[in-house]
Amino acid sequence: MISAREGPVSTFHGEGPMPTYSYAECLQTAYRVNWRVSDVLGTHRFDRSRRWLPSQLSGTARISCLAEDEKTKLTHVEMGAYAHLFGYVEEFIAPKMVSLAQDFAIDNRVAFDALVNFAAEEVKHMNLFREIRSLVDEAVGFPLALIGEEKAVARAVLGKSTGATLLLTAAIEWFTQLHYLTAFKDDGALDGFTKHIFKHHWLEEAQHAKMDHLETLRAFEPLTEAERDTAIDDLIGLVAAVDGLLQRQAALDVQNLERYLGRSLKEADKQDILAGVLCAKRYVFIESGVTHPNFQALFGAVTTAAQQQKVERALEGLLGAGGIPPRRRARR
């Protein structure tokens, strides 16, 4: 259970207690690690001789038709898409947090301030990623082709149940933590500017992941079983929609790479690259979130075993067996 007024006391029925977070602690940490876009970007530019995306997050390891220098260029294209897709999803996260903050506007200023600050930081991140996309375009020598309709997609997501939107957001927030700690942080071959950017992003997103956790528990607590079923159905639909966006961007990545290389690719090579890039994007933007232990704990706390199995079957259709590990933590 969670008491929004008194602070979180969350009990998890499973292999151990869920992490316990507080709005007050998140707010104080946010103030301490706060940064400006100009502080992060300064006069830095990307180094075209180095990779811009870690191998764990790139399709390069799955592609056999490119030379090593061409694989490096593929990571440049993928970085433009990676930054764009982060900014894309933050279009709906910021207004959602502003809406949720209204519940606390009078009675709990700490929670209100924390959630409003969360939204303000997401707006700042959108601006950061717009600037990064401009720097990528400058470095590669042309504007990358990127999926559009961010605002229409944001409206569609916000039209779904709050529980579904918050679970999707939780997966996103937790995978930002995983990406920096396991991929960016210790990759010595990576462009230092890239590591610098995502270290700062990670610092602020750490608080967002915790606050989304609190808000998800709060959103699910009063729901009936039928309302929880609706939330799960909405979540499945949202994940499928994300996959559709990833498929579109993966195809654009292949086009961008062909232009960047300055040569036509054979059809078989295009398919090889597309398969590798799409596989990587599905790991980056879906699998690495839904399999994160903290997401798993949260998901288990607000769903039944039957609901978990329903989501698992849907994920298997996208990711293959293992979309959600079999060690479930069901709500009792």
C-alpha positions as CSV (number, residue, x, y, z in Angstrom):
1,M,0.0,0.0,0.0
2,I,1.1,3.6,-0.5
3,S,0.1,6.7,1.4
4,A,0.7,9.6,-0.9
5,R,0.1,12.1,1.9
6,E,2.5,10.6,4.4
7,G,5.1,9.2,2.0
8,P,5.4,5.7,0.4
9,V,5.2,2.5,2.4
10,S,5.0,-0.1,-0.4
11,T,4.6,-3.8,0.4
12,F,5.4,-6.3,-2.2
13,H,4.2,-9.9,-2.1
14,G,6.9,-12.0,-3.7
15,E,10.5,-12.8,-3.2
16,G,11.2,-9.7,-1.2
17,P,10.1,-6.1,-0.5
18,M,9.9,-3.6,-3.3
19,P,12.1,-0.6,-3.1
20,T,10.7,2.2,-1.0
21,Y,10.8,5.8,-2.4
22,S,9.6,9.2,-1.3
23,Y,8.6,12.3,-3.2
24,A,10.7,14.4,-0.7
25,E,13.9,12.5,-1.3
26,C,13.3,12.6,-5.1
27,L,12.8,16.3,-5.0
28,Q,15.9,17.0,-2.9
29,T,18.0,14.8,-5.1
30,A,16.6,16.5,-8.3
31,Y,17.6,19.9,-6.9
32,R,21.1,18.6,-6.2
33,V,21.8,17.1,-9.6
34,N,20.0,19.6,-11.7
35,W,21.7,20.8,-14.9
36,R,21.1,23.1,-17.8
37,V,21.1,22.1,-21.5
38,S,23.9,24.6,-22.1
39,D,26.0,23.0,-19.3
40,V,25.7,19.6,-21.0
41,L,26.3,20.6,-24.6
42,G,28.5,23.6,-24.4
43,T,30.7,23.7,-27.5
44,H,31.0,19.9,-27.8
45,R,30.7,18.2,-31.1
46,F,30.5,14.5,-32.0
47,D,33.7,12.7,-33.0
48,R,33.0,10.9,-36.3
49,S,35.9,8.5,-35.9
50,R,34.2,6.9,-32.9
51,R,31.0,5.0,-32.1
52,W,28.2,7.1,-30.8
53,L,26.0,4.3,-29.5
54,P,27.2,1.4,-27.3
55,S,27.3,-2.0,-29.0
56,Q,24.7,-3.4,-26.6
57,L,22.2,-0.8,-27.9
58,S,23.2,-1.0,-31.6
59,G,22.3,-3.3,-34.4
60,T,26.0,-3.5,-35.5
61,A,26.8,-6.9,-33.8
62,R,23.9,-8.5,-35.7
63,I,25.0,-7.2,-39.1
64,S,27.5,-9.0,-41.4
65,C,27.4,-7.0,-44.6
66,L,29.1,-3.8,-43.3
67,A,32.8,-3.0,-42.9
68,E,33.9,-1.8,-39.4
69,D,34.0,1.8,-40.5
70,E,30.5,1.5,-41.9
71,K,29.3,0.0,-38.7
72,T,30.7,3.0,-36.9
73,K,28.7,5.2,-39.2
74,L,25.6,3.1,-38.5
75,T,25.9,4.0,-34.8
76,H,25.9,7.7,-35.8
77,V,22.6,7.2,-37.6
78,E,21.3,5.1,-34.7
79,M,22.2,7.9,-32.2
80,G,20.1,10.4,-34.1
81,A,17.2,8.0,-33.9
82,Y,17.9,7.1,-30.2
83,A,17.8,10.7,-29.2
84,H,14.7,11.4,-31.3
85,L,12.8,8.5,-29.8
86,F,13.6,9.6,-26.3
87,G,12.3,13.1,-27.1
88,Y,9.3,11.5,-28.8
89,V,8.1,9.6,-25.7
90,E,8.7,12.5,-23.4
91,E,6.0,14.4,-25.3
92,F,3.4,12.5,-23.3
93,I,5.3,12.0,-20.0
94,A,5.6,15.7,-19.2
95,P,1.8,16.5,-19.5
96,K,0.9,13.3,-17.7
97,M,3.0,14.4,-14.7
98,V,1.5,17.9,-14.7
99,S,-2.0,16.3,-14.6
100,L,-1.1,13.9,-11.7
101,A,0.5,16.8,-9.7
102,Q,-2.9,18.5,-9.6
103,D,-4.1,15.8,-7.1
104,F,-1.6,17.2,-4.6
105,A,-1.8,20.9,-5.4
106,I,-3.2,22.0,-2.0
107,D,-2.7,19.2,0.5
108,N,0.8,17.9,-0.3
109,R,3.1,20.5,-1.6
110,V,6.2,18.2,-1.5
111,A,4.5,15.7,-3.8
112,F,3.1,18.5,-6.0
113,D,6.6,20.2,-6.3
114,A,8.3,16.9,-7.0
115,L,5.9,16.0,-9.9
116,V,5.9,19.4,-11.4
117,N,9.7,19.4,-11.3
118,F,9.6,15.9,-12.9
119,A,7.5,17.4,-15.8
120,A,9.8,20.4,-16.1
121,E,12.8,18.2,-16.4
122,E,11.1,16.1,-19.1
123,V,10.5,19.3,-21.1
124,K,14.2,20.1,-20.6
125,H,15.1,16.7,-21.9
126,M,13.0,17.2,-25.0
127,N,14.9,20.4,-25.7
128,L,18.2,18.6,-25.0
129,F,17.3,15.8,-27.5
130,R,16.3,18.4,-30.2
131,E,19.7,20.0,-29.8
132,I,21.4,16.6,-30.0
133,R,19.5,15.8,-33.2
134,S,20.8,19.1,-34.7
135,L,24.3,18.2,-33.7
136,V,24.0,14.8,-35.3
137,D,22.6,16.3,-38.5
138,E,25.6,18.7,-38.6
139,A,28.1,15.9,-38.1
140,V,26.7,13.5,-40.7
141,G,26.1,16.3,-43.2
142,F,22.4,16.1,-43.8
143,P,19.1,16.0,-41.8
144,L,18.3,12.5,-40.8
145,A,14.9,11.1,-41.7
146,L,13.0,10.5,-38.5
147,I,9.4,9.5,-37.7
148,G,7.0,12.3,-37.0
149,E,3.5,12.8,-35.5
150,E,4.8,13.1,-32.0
151,K,1.9,15.2,-30.8
152,A,-0.7,12.9,-32.3
153,V,1.0,9.9,-30.7
154,A,1.2,11.8,-27.3
155,R,-2.5,12.5,-27.5
156,A,-3.3,8.9,-28.2
157,V,-1.2,7.6,-25.3
158,L,-2.8,10.2,-22.9
159,G,-6.2,8.9,-24.0
160,K,-5.5,5.5,-22.5
161,S,-5.9,4.5,-18.9
162,T,-3.6,6.2,-16.4
163,G,-2.4,2.8,-15.1
164,A,-1.3,1.7,-18.6
165,T,0.4,5.0,-19.4
166,L,2.3,4.9,-16.1
167,L,3.4,1.3,-16.6
168,L,4.7,2.2,-20.0
169,T,6.5,5.2,-18.5
170,A,8.0,3.0,-15.8
171,A,9.5,0.7,-18.4
172,I,11.0,3.7,-20.2
173,E,12.4,5.3,-17.0
174,W,14.0,2.1,-15.8
175,F,15.6,1.3,-19.1
176,T,17.2,4.7,-19.1
177,Q,19.0,3.7,-15.9
178,L,20.0,0.3,-17.4
179,H,21.3,1.8,-20.6
180,Y,23.7,4.2,-18.9
181,L,24.9,1.9,-16.2
182,T,25.4,-1.2,-18.4
183,A,26.2,0.2,-21.8
184,F,27.3,3.9,-21.9
185,K,29.2,4.3,-18.6
186,D,32.2,1.9,-19.1
187,D,32.4,1.7,-22.9
188,G,35.9,3.0,-23.5
189,A,35.5,2.9,-27.3
190,L,32.5,5.3,-27.2
191,D,32.7,9.0,-28.1
192,G,33.2,10.8,-24.8
193,F,30.5,13.4,-25.7
194,T,27.9,10.7,-25.9
195,K,28.8,9.4,-22.5
196,H,28.7,12.9,-21.1
197,I,25.2,13.5,-22.4
198,F,23.7,10.3,-21.1
199,K,25.3,10.5,-17.7
200,H,23.4,13.8,-17.2
201,H,20.2,12.2,-18.5
202,W,20.6,9.3,-16.2
203,L,21.1,11.5,-13.2
204,E,17.7,13.1,-13.5
205,E,15.9,10.1,-14.8
206,A,16.8,8.2,-11.7
207,Q,14.3,10.4,-9.8
208,H,11.7,10.1,-12.5
209,A,11.8,6.3,-12.3
210,K,11.1,6.4,-8.6
211,M,8.3,8.9,-8.8
212,D,6.6,7.0,-11.6
213,H,6.8,3.9,-9.4
214,L,4.9,5.8,-6.6
215,E,2.3,7.2,-9.1
216,T,1.7,3.7,-10.6
217,L,1.0,2.2,-7.2
218,R,-1.3,5.2,-6.4
219,A,-3.1,4.8,-9.8
220,F,-3.8,1.1,-9.4
221,E,-4.8,1.1,-5.8
222,P,-8.5,2.1,-6.2
223,L,-9.0,0.1,-9.4
224,T,-11.6,-2.7,-9.7
225,E,-10.5,-5.9,-11.3
226,A,-12.3,-4.9,-14.5
227,E,-10.5,-1.6,-14.5
228,R,-7.1,-3.3,-14.0
229,D,-8.0,-5.6,-17.0
230,T,-8.6,-2.5,-19.1
231,A,-5.3,-1.0,-18.0
232,I,-3.5,-4.2,-19.1
233,D,-5.3,-4.3,-22.4
234,D,-4.3,-0.7,-22.9
235,L,-0.7,-1.4,-22.0
236,I,-0.6,-4.3,-24.6
237,G,-1.9,-1.9,-27.2
238,L,0.6,0.8,-26.3
239,V,3.5,-1.6,-26.5
240,A,2.3,-2.8,-29.9
241,A,2.1,0.9,-31.0
242,V,5.7,1.4,-29.8
243,D,6.8,-1.5,-31.9
244,G,5.1,0.0,-34.9
245,L,7.1,3.2,-34.4
246,L,10.3,1.2,-34.0
247,Q,9.6,-0.6,-37.3
248,R,9.1,2.7,-39.1
249,Q,12.3,4.3,-37.6
250,A,14.4,1.2,-38.4
251,A,13.4,1.4,-42.0
252,L,14.4,5.1,-42.0
253,D,17.7,4.2,-40.3
254,V,18.5,2.1,-43.3
255,Q,17.7,4.9,-45.7
256,N,19.8,7.3,-43.6
257,L,22.8,4.9,-43.6
258,E,22.6,4.5,-47.4
259,R,22.8,8.3,-47.8
260,Y,25.5,8.6,-45.2
261,L,27.7,6.0,-46.9
262,G,27.2,7.6,-50.2
263,R,26.5,4.3,-52.0
264,S,23.5,2.1,-52.9
265,L,23.0,-1.0,-50.8
266,K,22.0,-4.3,-52.2
267,E,18.5,-5.4,-51.3
268,A,19.8,-8.4,-49.3
269,D,22.1,-6.1,-47.4
270,K,19.3,-3.7,-46.7
271,Q,17.3,-6.5,-45.2
272,D,20.2,-7.7,-43.1
273,I,20.7,-4.2,-41.7
274,L,17.0,-3.6,-41.2
275,A,16.7,-6.9,-39.2
276,G,19.7,-6.0,-37.0
277,V,18.6,-2.5,-36.4
278,L,15.0,-3.5,-35.6
279,C,16.1,-6.2,-33.2
280,A,18.3,-3.7,-31.4
281,K,15.5,-1.2,-31.2
282,R,13.1,-3.7,-29.8
283,Y,15.7,-4.6,-27.1
284,V,16.4,-0.9,-26.3
285,F,12.9,0.4,-26.2
286,I,10.8,-2.6,-25.1
287,E,12.7,-5.6,-23.7
288,S,15.3,-3.8,-21.6
289,G,12.4,-2.0,-19.8
290,V,10.0,-4.8,-19.2
291,T,12.7,-7.1,-18.0
292,H,14.3,-4.6,-15.6
293,P,14.0,-6.0,-12.1
294,N,12.5,-2.8,-10.7
295,F,9.8,-2.8,-13.4
296,Q,9.2,-6.4,-12.7
297,A,8.6,-5.8,-9.0
298,L,6.2,-2.9,-9.8
299,F,4.4,-4.9,-12.5
300,G,4.0,-7.9,-10.2
301,A,2.6,-5.7,-7.4
302,V,-0.3,-4.3,-9.5
303,T,-1.2,-7.3,-11.6
304,T,-2.5,-10.8,-11.2
305,A,-0.8,-13.9,-12.6
306,A,-3.5,-14.1,-15.3
307,Q,-2.9,-10.5,-16.3
308,Q,0.9,-11.1,-16.3
309,Q,0.4,-14.1,-18.6
310,K,-1.6,-12.0,-21.0
311,V,1.1,-9.4,-21.3
312,E,3.8,-12.2,-21.5
313,R,2.0,-13.7,-24.5
314,A,1.7,-10.4,-26.2
315,L,5.4,-9.7,-25.7
316,E,6.4,-13.1,-27.0
317,G,4.7,-12.2,-30.2
318,L,7.0,-9.2,-30.5
319,L,10.2,-10.4,-28.8
320,G,10.0,-14.2,-28.8
321,A,9.9,-16.3,-25.7
322,G,11.2,-14.6,-22.6
323,G,9.6,-11.2,-23.0
324,I,8.8,-11.3,-19.3
325,P,10.8,-13.8,-17.3
326,P,8.8,-16.7,-15.8
327,R,9.6,-15.8,-12.2
328,R,6.5,-13.6,-11.8
329,R,5.6,-11.7,-8.7
330,A,1.9,-11.7,-8.6
331,R,-0.4,-9.5,-6.7
332,R,-2.2,-11.6,-4.1
